[in-house]
Amino acid sequence: MRKLLITLATVVSLVFTGCNDIEEETAGATLSLDKENVVMTNALGGSTTATLRAIYSGDSSDLEWFSANKSIVSIEDVTGSVATIMCQGVAGSVNIGVRTSDGSLEALCSVTVSLSEAPATCVTDCVLVENSETAKGFTLTWTDASRASSTVIDVFESSEDRDAGLALASASSSQSPDVYSSYSVKNGFESYKVDDLKTNADGKTYYVAVYGFLNGKRSTTAEIFEVTLEADRTAPSDIVSVTSSVTDHTVTLNWTEPEDDDYAGVVVTLKDPVTDFAGEEIPELSRSKTIGKGTYKVTFSSLSADTEYVFAFKTFDVNGNRQGDSNNIELGAESSATTLTDTTAPSAVSSASGSAGRRSATVTWIDPDDEDLKEIHVYQGDSDVYTTVNVSTSENKSNSIQISDLAENTAYSFTVKACDYNGNESSAATVSATTANPVVTNVEAVCSDINFADASLTATVSWTVPSAVEYSNGELVTYTYRVNVTSGGTDVTEVTTAAGAKSVEISGLTYGDDYIFKVTTIPSDEGEFTGTDSSVEKTLIGMIAVKNNWGGRVLVPFKTSSKSYVNCVIVQDDSSKTYNPSVMTYPYWIVRAPLNGTDGYFSLEAATADGEASGIYLYFSATAPSGSTNYDVDGTGWGSGSSPHCFYGDVAQIGTDIAKACFKFDEETGKGGDLDGCSTWMTVKTADGKYFWSGNSNPGLKDTADKASGDYNWCYKVITEN
């Protein structure tokens, strides 16, 4: 090795100030330095040095030297009690010290550094050593710069990056260039082997600049080279030390990576067999897995139990060379592993439940999450024969089966088990269900409307439909209903509903007659079935309450002890006086066929709240009412009656005025607001052309009606039974 000779263009000054009085004393031992201050002027980084001597009464081997900032001044050498300190090319001040190994004594010296302003010179005679290029680097030799502390080799990936670095150096910038890699060589070596670069399949070219370096700056000029490395067409070595850990359906492989410094990873491929536990071919993308450098294992899942699998390993490097390619066709490792026998049953199904229809049952459940779940087995009763159900494809894994051809009114039990591809069955989930005879229930019939033209009634027949869900041959069974109406043993009518209906209307019925309404359930799978039909026997009653447009006051008959006739009374219905049918003698009117037989008209017969007919018909005399008498009608408060009387006790008393006991709704006038559950407001006309009216709340007839006045408008409400 040549010794470095540096000729300085400036003078380096070292100023020392004695520090013999700097000393510490502990238990008779003392420690001090021979200098209190050191000043380095025009210093050269990596070159300018000074020495410090420790004065210690003990053994010098017990001393430890230190620098408070090694980037400014470092401890380069210690010989006995003498330390050599060196400028690192950064200006500033720093304490250099020495202490005893036990820390009991310490002495310090302040070192101040100012750097030389003269730039470094460049190396000379720089040469790329012939045939030194490898796939990893190259070798350079040179003569050290006459003014520099070291040599810097900058390696760039492009000429543009190198040009940018040369520009920074030319401007004496201390900024570091954007290099791919950089190397610093102390003066005195004059050669360097670069061996950590990356090449590629064609041989990568790098752009090199070599500088002298002093006080944190490169020389303003440089020696430059273009170096093309050898091409890399060789794949890395095999992975080694392959081990495996297995379960019944997984294999995990572990290995040791090759030592090739360009190793980038390995492709692990399931080679044989290529089927999973379901016997299905594993997709090609799932058979090969690329594992990067630094990861040493891979797992293959969904494999068949008790099966030997073979795996191939192909390493690849950073340059794309892979074992098995055209340049490395014979390379690659293989390993095999055998999965364990599957003796583990899947988890049981959850949320199992059963329900039944007439001759079928439905069992529902949630499939388990087991990866190797193949199918569901459903057993009936104690039988060891099962029905297979496919695994659910729904997101919530809900599943079900319908069992048909069961007996009616019979209890059944069903057992559900999950089964995997190796025949292992889960624990059982058992449910029960009892078949039913799903007839309708709660059959009811009420008068829902009245035909005033012929005084016939309409009944609404309703029922509760069966709650059981029924399947036949996998198809949902629907139900229609046949409603038979009889009276006194004679068939009246028959109606068949649409599927799922819950009510039907039967018209043309008569007030006060006894009817039997029978509802028969008809399933869609095989027609009627034997069982108990549901029916209700009903005496049909159809009545109305008649109200006037004057505050909704109600028209009722009333007979006082002082009168020989029945009067027609308007009963108030407001907050102070209440219309209360439950305490009134005759609160309602039965709609009857017209007493005079005229088509399109009707008559009204007074009735109790229970619908009992009174034999008393509504009739108005031709004379307009005059005067008014207030009556306390059955304790409801009061009512206003006409005078003279306008209501008679029987049909014979009406005589030739019978047309005044026959009525029709003349027309709707739209006067006033609707009352809850009532018809709209209308005028009422007698068969001889007279009109209902109410003057000062006194009811009567008039020849003409002022339809703009609310006194002439009436409405009615059909009274139905609960």
C-alpha positions in Angstrom: 0.0 0.0 0.0 1.4 3.4 -1.0 1.6 6.1 1.7 -0.4 9.2 0.9 1.5 12.4 0.3 -0.6 15.6 0.3 0.8 18.9 -0.7 -1.3 21.6 0.8 -2.1 24.8 -1.0 -3.0 26.5 2.3 -1.5 26.2 5.7 -3.3 24.2 8.4 -3.0 25.8 11.7 -3.3 23.9 15.0 -3.4 26.1 18.1 -3.1 24.4 21.5 -3.8 25.9 24.8 -2.4 24.1 27.8 -4.8 22.8 30.4 -2.6 21.5 33.1 -5.0 22.9 35.6 -7.9 20.9 34.2 -8.0 17.9 36.5 -10.3 16.0 38.8 -9.4 14.3 41.9 -11.1 11.3 43.4 -9.9 9.4 46.4 -6.3 10.4 45.6 -6.5 9.7 41.9 -6.4 12.5 39.3 -7.3 12.9 35.6 -6.6 15.8 33.3 -5.7 16.6 29.6 -2.6 18.3 28.4 -4.8 20.8 26.3 -7.8 22.8 27.2 -8.5 24.0 23.7 -7.6 22.9 20.2 -8.3 25.1 17.1 -8.1 23.6 13.6 -7.8 26.3 10.9 -8.0 25.6 7.2 -8.7 22.0 8.2 -9.0 19.2 5.6 -11.7 16.6 6.4 -10.3 13.1 6.8 -6.7 14.5 6.9 -6.2 17.2 9.6 -5.4 15.6 13.0 -4.2 16.6 16.5 -3.2 14.6 19.6 -4.4 14.8 23.2 -2.6 13.3 26.1 -4.4 12.2 29.3 -2.6 12.7 32.6 -3.8 10.0 34.9 -2.3 8.7 38.1 -3.9 5.3 37.5 -3.6 2.6 34.8 -4.2 4.1 31.3 -6.2 1.0 30.3 -8.9 2.2 32.5 -9.5 5.3 30.3 -12.3 5.8 27.8 -12.1 8.5 25.1 -15.2 10.0 23.5 -16.3 12.7 21.0 -19.5 14.7 21.7 -20.1 15.0 17.9 -18.3 12.5 15.7 -19.4 14.2 12.5 -17.1 17.1 13.4 -14.1 15.4 15.1 -13.7 11.7 15.7 -11.3 9.7 17.8 -9.1 7.9 15.2 -6.5 6.2 17.4 -5.6 5.6 21.0 -2.1 4.6 22.1 -1.7 4.3 25.8 -2.8 7.7 27.2 -2.5 9.5 23.8 -5.5 9.9 21.5 -5.3 11.1 17.8 -8.4 13.1 16.8 -9.3 13.9 13.1 -11.4 16.6 11.4 -14.3 15.0 9.5 -14.8 17.8 7.0 -17.6 19.7 9.0 -16.9 23.0 10.7 -18.0 23.6 14.3 -17.0 23.1 17.9 -17.1 19.9 19.9 -15.9 18.6 23.2 -13.4 15.7 23.2 -13.1 14.0 26.5 -11.7 11.1 28.5 -13.1 9.4 31.5 -12.4 6.5 33.8 -14.2 3.3 33.0 -16.2 3.6 36.2 -17.2 7.2 35.3 -15.8 8.6 38.5 -13.3 11.0 36.7 -13.6 13.0 33.5 -11.6 15.6 31.6 -12.7 17.7 28.6 -11.0 19.6 25.8 -12.9 22.0 23.4 -12.0 21.6 19.7 -12.9 24.3 17.2 -12.8 23.4 13.5 -12.8 25.9 10.5 -12.4 24.3 7.1 -10.2 25.1 4.1 -12.1 27.0 1.4 -10.0 25.4 -1.4 -11.9 22.7 -3.4 -10.8 19.1 -3.8 -9.0 18.2 -6.9 -10.0 15.2 -9.0 -8.3 11.8 -9.1 -6.0 11.1 -12.1 -5.2 8.0 -14.1 -8.6 6.5 -13.5 -9.1 3.2 -15.4 -11.8 0.6 -15.7 -9.9 -2.6 -15.1 -10.0 -4.8 -18.3 -12.5 -7.7 -18.2 -13.5 -6.8 -14.6 -17.2 -6.5 -15.5 -19.3 -9.1 -13.9 -23.1 -9.5 -13.4 -22.7 -7.6 -10.1 -20.2 -4.9 -10.8 -16.7 -3.8 -12.0 -13.3 -2.7 -10.7 -11.7 0.8 -11.0 -8.1 2.0 -10.3 -6.8 5.6 -10.0 -4.2 7.9 -8.5 -5.5 9.8 -5.5 -6.2 13.5 -5.9 -3.5 15.8 -4.8 -6.0 17.7 -2.6 -8.7 15.4 -1.2 -9.4 13.3 1.8 -11.1 10.5 -0.1 -12.3 9.3 -3.5 -16.1 9.1 -4.3 -17.5 6.8 -6.9 -21.1 7.7 -8.0 -23.0 5.1 -10.0 -26.1 6.3 -12.0 -28.8 4.4 -14.0 -28.9 7.1 -16.7 -26.6 9.6 -18.4 -29.1 12.3 -17.6 -28.9 11.6 -13.8 -25.1 11.6 -14.1 -25.1 14.9 -16.0 -27.2 16.4 -13.2 -24.7 15.1 -10.6 -21.7 16.6 -12.6 -23.5 19.9 -12.6 -23.9 19.9 -8.8 -20.2 19.1 -8.4 -19.1 21.8 -10.9 -21.0 24.4 -8.8 -19.2 23.2 -5.7 -22.5 22.2 -4.2 -22.6 20.1 -1.0 -25.9 18.6 -2.2 -25.8 14.9 -2.8 -26.7 13.8 -6.4 -29.6 11.4 -7.2 -27.4 8.3 -7.5 -28.2 4.6 -7.8 -25.3 3.8 -5.6 -22.3 5.7 -4.2 -19.0 4.5 -2.7 -16.3 6.4 -0.6 -12.7 5.2 -0.6 -10.1 6.7 1.8 -7.0 8.0 0.3 -4.2 5.5 0.1 -6.2 2.6 -1.5 -6.5 3.8 -5.1 -8.7 1.0 -6.3 -12.2 -0.3 -5.6 -14.3 -3.3 -6.6 -18.0 -2.6 -7.0 -19.9 -5.8 -6.5 -23.5 -5.1 -5.4 -25.1 -3.9 -8.6 -28.0 -5.6 -10.4 -27.9 -6.6 -14.0 -30.6 -8.0 -16.3 -31.0 -10.6 -19.0 -29.3 -8.3 -21.6 -26.5 -6.8 -19.4 -27.4 -3.5 -17.7 -25.4 -0.3 -18.4 -24.5 2.0 -15.6 -23.0 5.6 -15.8 -20.1 6.2 -13.5 -18.4 9.4 -12.2 -15.3 9.4 -10.0 -14.4 12.5 -7.9 -11.9 13.7 -5.3 -13.7 14.5 -2.0 -12.8 17.1 0.6 -14.8 18.8 3.4 -18.2 17.5 2.3 -17.8 18.5 -1.4 -16.9 16.6 -4.5 -14.2 17.9 -6.9 -15.5 20.2 -9.6 -14.4 17.8 -12.3 -14.7 14.0 -12.5 -13.5 11.0 -14.5 -16.6 9.3 -16.2 -17.3 5.8 -17.6 -20.1 3.8 -19.0 -20.0 0.2 -17.8 -22.1 -2.6 -19.1 -22.4 -5.6 -16.7 -22.5 -9.2 -17.8 -26.0 -10.4 -18.7 -27.8 -12.6 -16.2 -29.5 -15.6 -17.8 -29.2 -18.0 -14.8 -32.1 -18.8 -12.5 -31.4 -18.9 -8.7 -30.6 -22.2 -7.0 -33.3 -24.5 -5.6 -35.1 -23.9 -2.4 -33.9 -26.4 0.2 -35.1 -28.0 3.4 -38.7 -28.4 2.4 -41.0 -29.5 5.2 -44.7 -29.9 5.4 -47.5 -29.8 8.0 -50.9 -31.3 7.0 -54.5 -31.6 8.1 -57.2 -33.7 6.4 -57.8 -31.0 3.7 -54.7 -28.7 3.8 -51.0 -28.9 3.2 -48.6 -26.1 4.4 -45.1 -26.2 2.9 -42.1 -24.5 4.5 -38.6 -24.1 3.0 -35.2 -22.3 3.2 -34.5 -19.8 0.5 -31.3 -20.1 -1.7 -28.4 -17.8 -1.0 -28.4 -16.2 -4.5 -28.3 -12.5 -3.9 -30.7 -11.9 -6.9 -33.2 -14.4 -5.6 -36.7 -12.8 -5.8 -39.1 -15.6 -5.0 -40.5 -19.0 -5.9 -43.6 -20.3 -7.8 -45.1 -23.3 -6.0 -47.4 -25.5 -8.1 -49.7 -28.3 -7.1 -48.6 -30.9 -9.7 -50.6 -34.1 -9.0 -53.4 -34.8 -8.4 -55.2 -31.6 -9.3 -58.6 -32.3 -7.7 -60.2 -31.1 -4.5 -62.1 -32.9 -1.8 -65.3 -32.7 -4.0 -63.5 -34.4 -6.9 -63.6 -31.2 -8.9 -60.6 -30.0 -10.8 -58.8 -27.2 -9.0 -58.6 -24.1 -11.2 -55.2 -23.5 -12.7 -54.8 -20.1 -11.0 -55.4 -21.7 -7.7 -52.9 -24.5 -8.3 -49.9 -22.1 -8.7 -48.9 -19.6 -6.0 -46.1 -17.0 -6.3 -44.3 -16.4 -3.1 -41.9 -13.4 -2.8 -38.5 -13.4 -1.1 -38.8 -13.2 2.7 -41.9 -15.5 2.9 -41.0 -19.1 3.6 -44.3 -20.9 3.4 -47.5 -21.5 1.4 -50.8 -23.3 2.2 -53.0 -25.3 -0.3 -56.5 -25.9 1.0 -59.7 -27.8 -0.1 -57.6 -30.9 -0.8 -58.9 -34.5 -0.6 -58.3 -36.4 2.7 -55.8 -39.3 2.9 -54.2 -38.3 -0.5 -50.6 -37.8 -1.5 -50.0 -34.5 -3.3 -46.9 -33.6 -5.3 -45.7 -30.0 -5.4 -43.1 -28.3 -7.8 -40.9 -25.4 -6.8 -39.5 -23.0 -9.4 -37.3 -20.1 -8.1 -36.9 -16.8 -10.0 -34.6 -13.8 -9.7 -34.9 -10.1 -10.0 -34.0 -10.3 -13.7 -36.9 -12.6 -14.6 -34.9 -15.8 -14.8 -37.0 -18.7 -13.6 -36.3 -22.4 -13.1 -37.9 -24.3 -15.9 -37.5 -21.6 -18.6 -35.4 -22.1 -21.8 -32.1 -21.3 -20.1 -32.8 -23.3 -17.0 -35.1 -26.1 -18.2 -33.7 -28.8 -15.9 -33.8 -26.9 -12.7 -36.5 -27.0 -10.0 -37.3 -28.9 -6.9 -40.3 -31.2 -6.0 -41.8 -32.3 -2.7 -44.8 -34.4 -1.7 -47.1 -34.5 1.3 -50.0 -36.7 2.3 -53.2 -35.3 3.9 -54.7 -36.9 7.0 -57.7 -39.1 7.0 -60.9 -37.1 7.6 -62.6 -38.4 10.7 -64.1 -35.0 11.7 -67.8 -34.6 11.3 -69.1 -31.2 10.1 -70.9 -28.8 12.5 -74.6 -29.5 13.1 -77.3 -27.5 11.3 -78.8 -24.6 13.4 -82.2 -23.0 13.9 -84.0 -26.2 12.8 -87.8 -26.1 12.9 -90.8 -28.0 11.5 -94.3 -27.1 10.4 -97.0 -29.1 8.8 -100.0 -28.8 6.5 -102.7 -31.3 5.8 -100.6 -34.1 4.4 -97.1 -32.5 4.2 -94.5 -31.1 6.4 -91.8 -28.5 5.9 -88.5 -28.7 7.7 -86.2 -25.6 7.7 -82.7 -25.0 9.1 -79.4 -23.1 8.6 -76.5 -25.0 6.9 -73.1 -25.0 8.8 -70.1 -23.1 7.4 -67.8 -26.2 7.1 -65.6 -26.0 4.0 -66.0 -29.7 3.1 -69.8 -29.7 3.6 -71.3 -31.9 0.8 -75.0 -32.3 1.5 -77.7 -32.5 4.2 -79.4 -35.8 5.2 -83.0 -35.6 6.5 -84.4 -38.7 8.2 -88.1 -39.3 9.0 -88.9 -40.9 12.4 -86.6 -43.9 13.3 -85.8 -44.7 9.7 -82.2 -45.1 8.7 -83.1 -44.1 5.1 -82.5 -40.4 4.5 -83.4 -37.9 1.8 -80.5 -35.9 0.4 -80.8 -32.1 0.3 -78.3 -29.9 -1.6 -76.2 -27.4 0.3 -77.9 -23.9 0.3 -76.7 -21.3 -2.1 -78.4 -18.4 -0.3 -76.3 -15.8 1.4 -77.7 -16.6 4.9 -77.4 -20.4 4.2 -81.1 -21.0 4.9 -82.3 -24.4 3.7 -85.5 -26.5 3.7 -87.3 -29.6 2.5 -91.0 -30.4 1.9 -92.1 -33.9 2.8 -95.4 -35.0 1.1 -97.8 -38.0 1.2 -98.2 -37.9 5.0 -101.3 -38.9 7.0 -103.7 -36.2 8.2 -103.7 -35.3 11.9 -100.5 -37.2 12.7 -97.4 -36.3 14.6 -94.1 -36.8 12.8 -90.4 -36.3 13.8 -87.6 -35.4 11.4 -83.8 -35.6 12.0 -81.4 -33.3 10.1 -77.7 -34.1 9.8 -74.9 -32.3 7.8 -72.6 -34.7 5.8 -69.1 -34.0 4.4 -67.3 -35.5 1.3 -65.9 -38.3 3.4 -69.2 -39.5 4.7 -68.9 -38.0 8.2 -72.3 -37.0 9.6 -72.8 -34.2 12.1 -74.8 -34.5 15.3 -78.6 -34.5 14.9 -81.1 -31.7 14.9 -84.5 -33.2 15.6 -87.8 -31.4 15.0 -91.4 -32.4 15.1 -94.5 -31.4 13.2 -98.2 -32.5 13.3 -100.3 -32.6 10.1 -103.7 -30.9 10.3 -107.1 -30.8 8.7 -106.9 -27.2 7.6 -110.6 -26.1 7.6 -111.6 -22.5 8.0 -112.6 -21.2 11.4 -114.5 -18.3 12.9 -117.2 -18.2 10.2 -119.4 -15.1 10.6 -122.2 -13.6 8.6 -123.7 -10.1 9.0 -125.9 -7.8 7.0 -123.6 -5.4 5.2 -125.9 -3.7 2.7 -129.6 -3.2 1.9 -131.2 -3.0 -1.5 -133.9 -0.3 -1.0 -135.5 -1.1 -4.4 -136.7 -4.6 -3.3 -135.8 -4.5 0.5 -133.4 -7.4 0.0 -130.3 -7.8 2.1 -126.7 -8.5 1.4 -124.7 -10.6 3.9 -120.9 -10.5 4.2 -119.7 -14.0 5.1 -116.1 -14.1 6.5 -113.8 -16.7 8.0 -110.2 -17.3 9.1 -108.1 -19.2 6.6 -105.9 -22.2 7.6 -102.5 -21.2 8.9 -100.8 -24.4 7.8 -98.5 -24.3 4.8 -99.1 -27.3 2.5 -96.9 -28.8 -0.3 -97.7 -31.5 -2.8 -95.0 -32.9 -5.0 -92.9 -29.9 -4.2 -95.7 -27.5 -5.2 -97.3 -25.1 -2.8 -101.0 -26.0 -2.2 -103.5 -23.1 -2.4 -107.0 -23.1 -1.1 -110.3 -21.9 -2.6 -113.6 -21.9 -0.6 -117.1 -22.9 -1.5 -119.9 -21.1 0.4 -123.3 -22.8 0.6 -126.3 -20.9 1.8 -129.5 -22.7 2.9 -132.7 -21.6 4.7 -135.2 -24.0 6.2 -133.5 -26.9 4.5 -133.7 -25.4 1.1 -130.6 -24.4 -0.9 -130.5 -20.7 -1.5 -127.2 -20.2 -3.3 -123.6 -21.4 -3.7 -120.5 -19.3 -4.3 -116.9 -20.5 -4.9 -114.2 -17.9 -4.1 -110.8 -17.3 -5.6 -107.7 -18.8 -3.9 -106.9 -17.3 -0.5 -110.2 -15.4 -0.2 -111.3 -14.6 3.4 -114.8 -13.3 2.7 -117.6 -13.2 0.2 -120.9 -11.2 -0.2 -124.2 -13.0 -0.7 -127.1 -10.8 -1.9 -130.8 -11.3 -2.4 -131.5 -12.4 1.2 -134.6 -11.5 3.3 -134.8 -9.8 6.6 -135.6 -12.1 9.6 -135.1 -15.4 7.8 -132.9 -18.1 9.3 -129.8 -19.0 7.1 -127.0 -21.5 7.4 -123.7 -20.3 5.8 -121.4 -23.3 5.3 -117.7 -22.8 4.1 -115.9 -25.8 2.6 -112.1 -25.7 2.1 -110.9 -27.0 -1.4 -107.2 -27.6 -1.7 -105.6 -27.2 -5.1 -103.8 -30.6 -5.1 -106.7 -33.1 -5.2 -110.0 -31.3 -4.7 -112.1 -31.6 -1.5 -111.0 -33.7 1.4 -112.9 -35.4 4.2 -113.1 -33.3 7.3 -115.4 -31.0 9.2 -116.7 -28.1 7.3 -117.2 -24.8 9.1 -120.6 -23.1 9.2 -122.7 -20.6 11.1 -126.5 -20.4 11.5 -127.8 -16.8 11.4 -131.1 -15.0 11.5 -130.4 -12.2 9.1 -131.4 -8.7 10.3 -131.0 -5.5 8.2 -132.0 -2.2 9.8 -131.1 1.5 9.3 -130.9 4.6 11.5 -132.4 7.6 9.7 -130.8 11.0 10.3 -131.7 14.6 9.4 -129.3 17.2 8.2 -130.1 19.4 11.2 -127.2 18.4 13.4 -127.6 14.8 12.6 -130.8 14.4 14.6 -132.4 10.9 14.5 -135.9 10.1 13.3 -137.7 7.7 15.8 -141.3 6.7 16.7 -142.6 7.5 20.2 -145.9 7.0 22.0 -146.6 8.8 25.3 -149.2 7.7 27.8 -151.3 10.8 27.1 -151.5 10.1 23.3 -153.6 7.5 21.5 -151.3 7.6 18.5 -147.7 7.1 17.8 -145.8 10.3 17.1 -142.8 10.9 14.8 -140.0 12.4 16.8 -136.7 14.0 15.9 -134.2 13.1 18.7 -131.3 15.4 19.3 -127.8 13.8 19.1 -125.2 16.2 20.4 -123.0 16.8 23.4 -125.8 17.7 25.7 -128.5 15.1 24.7 -127.5 11.7 23.5 -129.2 9.4 21.0 -128.9 6.1 22.9 -130.3 3.1 21.0 -129.7 0.7 23.9 -132.4 2.3 26.1 -134.8 3.4 23.4 -138.0 1.4 22.5 -137.7 1.7 18.7 -134.3 3.3 17.7 -134.2 1.7 14.2 -136.2 1.0 11.0 -136.5 -2.3 9.1 -136.4 -1.8 5.3 -139.5 -3.6 4.0 -141.0 -4.1 0.5 -143.4 -1.1 -0.3 -146.8 -1.4 1.3 -148.4 -0.3 -2.0 -146.4 -2.8 -4.1 -144.9 -0.1 -6.2 -141.5 -1.2 -7.7 -138.5 0.9 -6.7 -140.0 2.0 -3.4 -139.7 0.7 0.2 -141.4 1.1 3.5 -139.9 1.4 7.0 -141.1 -0.6 10.0 -140.0 0.4 13.5 -137.7 -2.1 15.3 -136.0 -2.6 18.6 -132.3 -2.5 19.0 -132.3 -6.3 18.7 -134.1 -6.2 15.4 -137.6 -7.2 16.7 -140.2 -5.9 14.4 -143.0 -3.6 15.9 -145.7 -3.8 13.2 -145.7 0.0 13.1 -144.9 1.7 9.8 -143.6 5.2 9.2 -146.4 7.4 7.7 -146.7 11.1 7.3 -150.1 12.8 7.0 -150.7 15.1 4.0 -151.2 18.1 6.4 -148.1 20.1 7.1 -147.1 19.9 10.7 -147.9 22.8 12.9 -146.8 23.4 16.4 -144.3 21.5 18.3 -144.3 19.3 21.4 -141.1 18.3 23.3 -140.8 14.8 24.5 -138.4 13.1 26.8 -137.9 10.0 24.6 -137.0 7.0 26.7 -134.8 9.1 29.0 -132.5 10.3 26.2 -133.2 13.9 26.7 -135.8 15.2 24.4 -137.3 15.1 21.0 -139.5 17.4 18.9 -142.8 16.0 17.5 -145.2 17.2 14.8 -148.8 18.2 15.5 -151.2 16.9 14.4 -150.0 13.4 14.6 -148.1 12.0 11.7 -147.4 8.4 12.6 -150.1 5.6 12.9 -150.0 2.3 14.8 -150.9 -0.1 12.0 -151.4 -0.3 8.3 -155.2 -0.4 8.4 -155.2 3.1 9.9 -153.3 4.5 7.0 -156.1 3.7 4.6 -156.0 5.5 1.2 -152.9 7.5 2.2 -150.7 4.4 2.0 -148.6 6.0 -0.7 -147.3 8.3 2.1 -145.8 5.2 3.8 -143.8 4.3 0.6 -140.5 6.0 -0.1 -137.5 6.3 -2.3 -134.3 8.4 -2.4 -135.1 11.0 -4.9 -131.6 12.3 -5.6 -128.3 13.2 -3.9 -128.0 16.9 -3.3 -124.5 17.1 -1.7 -125.8 19.2 1.1 -123.8 19.0 4.4 -120.9 16.8 5.4 -121.0 13.0 5.6 -121.5 11.3 8.9 -119.3 8.4 10.0 -120.5 5.2 8.4 -123.6 6.9 6.8 -124.7 7.4 3.2 -124.4 10.8 1.6 -127.2 13.4 2.2 -130.3 12.9 0.0 -133.9 13.9 -0.4 -136.6 11.3 0.4 -139.8 11.3 -1.7 -143.1 9.5 -1.0 -144.9 7.4 -3.7 -147.4 10.3 -4.2 -144.7 12.9 -4.8 -144.4 14.5 -1.4 -141.0 15.3 0.3 -139.7 14.6 3.8 -138.8 17.8 5.6 -138.2 19.1 9.0 -139.3 22.5 10.0 -138.0 23.7 13.3 -137.0 20.0 13.9 -140.7 18.9 13.3 -140.9 16.2 10.6 -143.5 16.3 7.9 -144.2 16.3 4.2 -144.2 19.1 1.6 -145.3 19.2 -2.0 -142.0 20.6 -3.2 -138.6 20.6 -1.8 -136.2 23.5 -1.6 -133.1 21.5 -2.2 -130.8 24.3 -1.3 -132.0 24.1 2.3 -130.4 21.5 4.6 -133.8 20.8 6.2 -134.7 18.6 3.2 -131.6 16.3 3.3 -131.5 12.9 5.0 -129.0 10.1 5.3 -129.1 6.5 6.7 -126.7 4.1 8.3 -127.0 0.3 7.9 -127.0 -1.4 11.3 -125.1 -4.7 11.3 -124.6 -7.2 14.1 -121.4 -7.8 16.0 
